[in-house]
C-alpha cells in the first residue's frame, strides 16, 4: 500500500513553511516574487510631464538657493558676533 506524502501531516515540531525556508530554491523564489512586485509597483507610477518637471526643478533650485543664502548669512553674522565678543 503506497501512501501519498502530500497528504501526510508535517513532521512534529516543523511546519511546511519551515521546510520551504530550508530549501535552496526558496531564496530564488522569494527574489523572483520581490522583482515581480517591484515591476508591478513601477507600472503604477505616474511620471510628471515636461512642464511639471520644469516647475519642480525651478522650485527645488529656488529653495536650495534661499536656504544656502540663509545659512551663509547666519554663518557670517555669528562669525562677526563671536569676533566682537572674544576679540
N, C-alpha and C positions, 0 to 999 in steps of 0.2 A: 504494500500500500504506500503510494507516494504522497507526500504532503506538500502543499504549496507554501513556500516560505513567505510569500507576500501576505498571506492571511494570518500568519503566526504573529503572536504578540511580541513586542520588542523585549529584548532581554531585560531582566530585572536590574534596576538602577540606571539604565541608559535608555534614552528615548531615541526615536528615529531621527530626530533633529540632531542629536549629538553624534549619531553615526554619520550623517551627512557632513557635519563640520569636520570630521576627521578625514574625509575623502579629499584626495589632492585635487579633484576636479571641482570641488565646491568653491574654491578660490576663483577659478576661472569663470565659473557660473556667476558668482557674485560680481566680478568685474564686468562681465557682459551685461548683466542686469543694470549695473550702475551706468554704463555707457549708453544703454537704451534709454534710461530715464533722463540722462543729460541731453541727449538728442531730442527727446520729446519736449523737454522744457525749452530748449533753444528754438524749437518751432513755434512756441507761444510768444516769443519776444517780438515786440513791435519796435522796429528801428525808426529813429527820427528821420524826417525828410531833410532836404538840404537847407531850407530856411530855418527850421527848428535847430538844426545842428549849428548853424552860424550864430543864431541867437544865444545858444548855450555857451559857445566858445567865447563870445563877447562878454557875457555875464561873468564867466569864470575869470577872464583876463582883467576885467574892471575890478572884481572883488579882490583878486590877488594883488593888484596894484595899490588899491586903497589900504589893504592890510599891511603891505610892505611899507608904505609911507607912514602909517600909524606906528608900527613897531620901530621904524627908523627914528621918528620924532621922539618917541619915548626914550629910546637909547640915547639920543643926543641930549634931551632935556635932563635925564638922570645923570648923564656924564657931567654936564655943567653943574648940576646941583652938588654932586659928590666933590667935584673940584673946588667949588665955592666953600663947602663946609670944611674939607680937610686940606685945602690949600694947594 
